């Protein structure tokens, strides 16, 4: 199967999508990667952790959606072609608001907001 066909199978059979769309940027990059032999690689779908779709607002088992692939990355050492979908956080296991944003100085110059202090 071509890389695009692998993505379509994942989207339809696993996610329950109606289909897949590739942005012009993604299509161009996929063509370059396939010429370099990327079709032989396994496909990894990078998508939101909040939904089975590529849209974090579509909860549960949504129907009537299309998975949109916006870009591709090559993880050649791992043997993966990574399809990037939707607006995703690339650092897994990090909160939406990093704890560093809660750190501050109080009026006396003491550090507050670290480790529950």
Phi, psi and omega in degrees: 000149173286164178301318180296321178294321177299318179296318179297319178297314179300313183298316183282310187281325183265310185274342182078022181285157174285332181180193183227141171236143177247133175293160177305321178298315181295318180298316180297316181293321179297319178300316178296315182293322179292324176297333179272003176099015183293343180296337180282347182278158172286153180258133174244126179264117177263111184218176179300145176276354186271352184206156174286342176270188176266006181246114183298344180277344180270094184269167180071220179249083184293160177231160175070039179232159177242134176279125180257120177263121184260341182193170176228149172229149179258124173247069189299319180299325179273348180081031182235143164258120185260120176267120180267123182239147175055196180260100187245156173272122186277347179256100183296151176074008175265144179288161178299324177246109181299147179300332180300333179288346180265355181277137182204178174248137176275182184299335180267003180086011178276144177285130177233156177093005178258132175051041177076011181266000000 
